[in-house]
Amino acid sequence: MPRPLGELEDAVMTRVWQWNRPVTVREVLEDLQQERSIAYTTVMTVMDNLHQKGWVRREAEGRAYRYTAVSTRAAYSAALMNEAWSTSDNPAAALVAFFGMMSAEQRDALRDAFRIVGYDDGSAAEPAVEPRAEPPAGSAESAESAAQPPAATPSETPPAEGDSAGRGAEPGR
């Protein structure tokens, strides 16, 4: 799982991802200087750190390097979301809360993503999952599964804070 990028690392990687080509420290520096005062050596150190962390690869070009992103911003964002979701003690509730925070545009993007992967708003069949054989009656596994409460369904999940309907509160509304 990737560690979230720091503010300056993110500013540098944003340019590398947007330009989608090998870039030099000088190019990134000049673009960053339009927003803030920053030294060449600071940008060089950040880009070297990103290389050491595996975010960019570099190739020597004369006395300088050209840096290229190893993965996309979308892949980075997906890894962060997956890590946050997988560390939740109640993944279903986390998803319900997350969906409740989404804007209309984000919900549309989610619907588009479901269509792309073959889940048409739940009407398409989900990938087949091998049925699990029931443990023999009286076995330890059988007793353990009987003691487990059923998984929470979205309707049983408590509403997001600030919204009694469970949809979360959108900023500015």
N, C-alpha and C positions, 0 to 999 in steps of 0.2 A: 504494500500500500504506500502510495506516495505521501510524504509529509506535505501539508499545504505550503505553498510558496509564500515567502515573505513579500512585503510590499514592493521592494525594489526588484526582487527576483521576478515577481509577477509582471512588473512594468517592462522588464527586459524580455521575458518570454512572450508577452503580448505582441511585441514587435516582431520577434522571430516567427511566431505563429502567423501573424497577419501578412508579413512579407513573403512567407513560404518559399524562401530561397536562402542560400548561404549568405550570411551577413558578417560584417566586421564590427569590431568594438567601436571604431570611429563612426560608422553609420548609426549604430544604436545611440552612442553618445550625442551626436548632433540632433537626433530626434528627441531624446530625453531633455536636452537643453532648451527646447522650445517650451517646456513645462516647468523646469526647475534648474537651479544651479547645481551642477554635478561635475566632478573631476573625471578625466579619462581613466585614471588608475582605479577609481571606484567601480566604474563600469567594467573595466578589465577584470577586476577581482570577482565581481558578481558573475561574469560570464565564465570565468575559470571555475568558480564554485559550482555553477550549473553543469559544467562539463564533468567535474568530479562526482557530482550526484547522479549523473546519467541522464540529465534532461536534454543536453545537446551533445553532438559530436563535433569535432573540429578537424580541419585540414590546414596544414601550413601553406601559406601563400606569401613567399618572400619572408619578411621578418614578422609578419602578422599571421593571424588565424582567421579562417572563415568558419562560422558556427552555423549548424543546421539542427533544427528540432528533431528529437528522436521519436516523439509521438505527437499527436494532435491535441489541441486544447479540449476537444470533445472527449477524447480518451482520458485526459487528466481529470476533467469534471466528472466523468462517469465513475472513475476510480474513487474519487472523494465521496461521491454520493453512495456508492456501494459500501465503502468502509463505514460511513456514518450509519447507514441502515443496518449493516450486519453486526454492529456493536450494540444495537438497541436491545434492551431486555424484553421489549414487546414490539417486534417488527411490524405487525399489522397496525398497531396504534400509531407507530411512527409514520407509516405510509399514509394513514388517514389524516394525520396532522399535516404532513407534507402536502398532500393533495389539497387540503383546505387552505393552504397558504398560496396556492398557485393563482396567477392571474388568468384571465380568459385566454390570452395568447399562449400561456404555458399549457393550459388544458388542451388547447387546439394542437399544440406541438406533441403533447402526450398521445392524443388520439392518432395523429399522423404516425408517430413511432409505433403504436400498436398495429396499425395497418401495415407498416413496412415489415414488421416481424411476423405478421400473419395472425394477429389477434385483433379481429375487427370489432372493437368495443365489447369483447366478451362473447360475441355470437359465433366466432370461429372456434373450431375445436382446438383445445390446448394440446401441446405435444403429449403423446402417450406416455404414461408412467406405469412401470411394471407394478401390478398389484402386489402388495405385501401379504405374504401368507400369514394367516392368523396363528399366533402361538398356541400350543396345546393348552387346553383348559387346565388350570391349576399350576401352570408353570410360573416361574418368577417373572418372566416377561409379561405374561398375561395379567398377573396381579399388578404389575407396575403400570401397564397401560390403563387398567381399570381405575387406578387411583389418580390418573392425570385428568385435570379438568379439560373440557373440550376447548379447542382453540377459539379465541375471540373472533367474532365476525364483525365487520365494520359497523353494524347497527348496535353492537354491544360495547363499542369503543367509546370512551367518554369524549365529549366535544372538546375541541381545541379551546385553549384559554381565550376569553374575550368574546366567544360566540356560542350562544346556547344551542344553535343549530348544528354545531360541529364543523362549520366551514372555515373557521379561522378568520382573522380580521386582516383585510388588505390595507396597506398603508394608504392614507388619504381618503378612506371611505368611512 
